[in-house]
Amino acid sequence: MKKQYLYAGVAIFFWSTLATTAKLLLTGFSNFQVLWMSSFFAAVSLLVINGVTGKLRLLKNYGIWDFLTLFLHGMLGIFLYHVFYYAGAQRLLASQAFVINYLWPILSIVFAGIVLREPMSGRKLLAVFISFGGVAVVTGGTLATLNGEMVLGVFFCLMGAVSYGLFTTLSRTKDYDQWVAMMLHFAMTFVLTTLILAGQKELFMPDARQLAGFGWNGVFTMAIPNVMWVLALENGNTAKISNLAYITPVLSLVWARIILKESLSISCVLGLGLILLGILVQLKEKKGRVKA
């Protein structure tokens, strides 16, 4: 097996556990608490990786505006994304939350048209329409029940997708080292969540079992997959590797079924199919680097 596909396979496998891991952690902790401990493990693991690879020396090349830019990008792509996603996952089934969250690749097309002035072709508009139709299918039953908590969950997941879609677009305007940037994003997220939880007096000392859960979430659904994905893209054909990312939500539904015993509703499966169809439609026009 070529190493780029091995790297991609590792990233996809671990990313697919995000929804299930988050759902398990959120049964006992708030979204800020989960993000607090998870971002700590993610930042530390990336600090070690960057230290070993010698990338920490790149920090001396960054000025105040670089750090400010990275702070703002991290606010969108890591802090706000996870705050919204976790808040949504608390109120929805893991499968529903992850499928709605996967609207971000399509939203990145919309933001690229607005921010980067990329032309919005008929194919792109069709892709956006199809994928939003998929979200409508997934959420239709939820909204029809008029369950306030579930409707709020849908809103939070959509806001998470918006945050990450905008993050991926803005990240293309700068050429920072992705490994160092991601480390700083998680470090900033840890500091912010520490301040928030300290103000709310919700800081806590996890036990060994909880540490294991937070460690898995931080290292294996946040830090390591990002590193593996970068390695895959650097060593292989970007277009071919990028297409593999769309295996992730399918695997996520499998984990939710096996571990959480969630039933896979027809609306969820159909909605996921439409979202993936929309993504594939736009991929035919332009291939690019994506994150699962």
N, C-alpha and C positions, 0 to 999 in steps of 0.2 A: 504493500500500500504506500502510495506517495505521501510524504510527510505533511503536505498541505491539507490533504483530506483527513489525515489523522488529527491534525490541529483543529480543523473545522468540526470533525465529529465530536471531539472532546467539548468544544464550546457549545455545540447544539445540545448535547446530552445534558450538560449542567444547566444551561439556560432553561431547558424544558422543565426542570424541577422548581423553578421560581414560584409558580402559582401555588403548588402544593406546599412547599416549604413556608411561604408567606402565610398561607391560610392556617397552618399548624401553629406558627408563632403568634399570630394575631388572636388566637383564642385566649391567650393569657396576658397579652401586652398591647399597649396602644401603638398606633402607627409610628409615632415619634420614638417610642421606646425600642421598637424593632429596628428602625432606621439607625438609631443611636449606636446600639451595640454592633449591628451588622456593618455599618460604615467604619467603625473602629477596626474590625478585623480586615476589612477590605483595604483600608489605608495602610495598615501595618504590613500586610502581605505584599502590597505593591511597593512599599518602601524597601522591603527586603529584596524584591526582584530588581528594582532600579539600582539598589546598592550593589548587588552582585554583578549586574551588567554594566555598571559604571555610568549610568544615565543621570545620576544625581548631580553630576558636575554641570549638567545643562542648566541647572537653576541659576547659576551665576550670570547667565546670559539674559535673564529675564529682568525687565525693569518694572516699575510700579504700575505702569499701564498694562503690561502683560499679565501681572498678577490680578489686577482689577478685572481684566477681560476674562481670565480663567475663572475668577470668582463668579462673575455673572453667568458664564456658561455652565458652571457647576450648579448654580442655583436652579437653572432650568432643567438640565439633563439628569442630575443626580438627586438633588434635594427635593425640588418640587415634584419631579416625576415620581419618586418613591413615596413621598407624603401622600400624593393623590392616589397612586395605585394601591397602596396599603389601605387607605381609607375606603376605597371602593371595594377591595377584596374582603374587608370586614363585613360588608353588607350584602355581598353577592356570593354565588357559588364560585369556586376557584376557576372552573371552566369558563363561566360567563365573564369574569373579570379579565382573564387573560385574552380571550377572543376580542373583547372590546378594546383592550389595550393595544392589540395588534393593528389598530387603525393608523398607528403612527407613521408607517412607511408611506401611506397615501398622503397624509397631512404634510409630510416633508416635501412632497411635490408641490402642494399648494403654497407652502411658505417659500419654496425656491422660486416660484413665479413672482411672489411679492417682494422678497428680500433680494434675491440674486437676479431678478429680471429675466429668468429663464422663460422662454415662450411656452404658453399653455396650449398645447395642440389638442386636436379633437380626440386623439387616443388618450391623452392624459385626463381630459375631462370625462371621458367614458370610464376610465379606471377609477376616478374619484367617485363617480355616480354609483358604480357597481359596489365598491367597497362600503360606501355609506349605506347602501341598500342592505349589505350584510349585517351591519350594526343594527339597522332597523329591525331586521328579522330576529336577531338575538334578543333585543330589548323589547320587542313588541309585546310579548306576554307579560313582561315585568311591568311596563308602564300601564298596561291595561288593568292590572290589579290595584292600581292606585296605592300601592304600598310605599309609604313615604321613605322608609329606610332604603328600600331597593332602588327607588328612583334616584335617591341621593348617591347610591353606590354607582349607578350608571353614569351620573354626572361626574363623579370623581375619577372614574376610569377614563372617561372622555378627556377630562382635563389633563390627566397623566399622559395620554396619547398626544395631546396638543403640546405639552411641555417638551416631550422627547422629540417630536417632529420638528419643533422650532430649534431645539438644541442641535440636531443633526445638520440643519441648514446653516445656523450661525457658525458651527464648527468648521464649515467649509470656507469661511471667510478668513481663517487664520491657519498658519502652518506650524502649530506647536507639535512637539513630540507627544504622540498619543499616550505612551506609557506614563510619562511624567505628568501630563495633563490629568489623566484619570486618577493618579495618586493624589494630586492636589484637590481634585473635585471631591473625592471621598474624605480627605482630611478636613476640608472646609465644611462638609456635611456633618462630620462628627462634632466639630466645634459648635456649629449652629444648633444642632439637636441637644448638645450638652447644655448650652445656655437656656434653651427653651425649657428643657426638663428641670433644670435647676430653678428657674423662675416659677415653675409649676410644682416644685418640690416632689417630682416623680422620678428622681434618680434612684437606682436600685443596684443591689449586688446580686447578680445571677448565680445560681448554683451550678454544679458541674454539668448536669444534663442540659440546662438552659444555655450554658456557654457553648456546648457542642452544637446546639441548634443555630445559635447566632453565628458561630464560627463557620458552619456549613453555608449559611445564607450569605455571609460577607465574603468568604474566600471563594466558594464554589458556584454561587449564582451571580456574584458581582465581579470580583477581581479576576480570577483565573479565566473565566470565559472571554472576558475582554482581551486579555493577553493572548490567549489561544487564537482568537479571531483575527487579531492583528497579524500574528505569525502566518496564519492560513492565507490571508490576503497578500502578504509580502512574498510568499513562496509559490503562489499559484495564480491561475487565471482569475482575475477579479470577478468577471461575469459568471463563470461557472461556480465559483465558491459562493458568491452572493446568493445564487439560486438555492443553495442547500439550506440557507437560513430558514426557509419557509417550511422545513420539516418540524421546526421547533413547536409551533402551536398544536400540531397534530400529536406530538409526543406528550405535550402538556396535558391534553385531554386524557391520554392513556394513564398518566400518573394520577390524575384526579380521580379516575375511575378505580384504579387499583388500590391506592393508599387512602383516599378520602371516601371511597365508596359512593362517589357522586354518579348519578345516572346521567347519561349523555342524551339530552333532549334533542329532538329533531330540529328545533329552531336553532340550537347552538351549533349543530353540525352543518346545517344549511348556511347559517350566517358566516361561519368560518370559511366554508367553500366559496362564498361570494367575495369575502375580503381577500382571500388568496387569489381568486380569479382577477380581481381588480389590480392586485400587485403584479401578477404575471402579465397582464395586458400592458402596463406601463413599462415593465422590464423589456418587452419586445422592442421598445423604442430606444431606451437608454439604460445601460447597465451601470451600476455604481456600487460603491461600498456601503453596506448596510450593517446594522447591528440587530440581533434578534431580540 
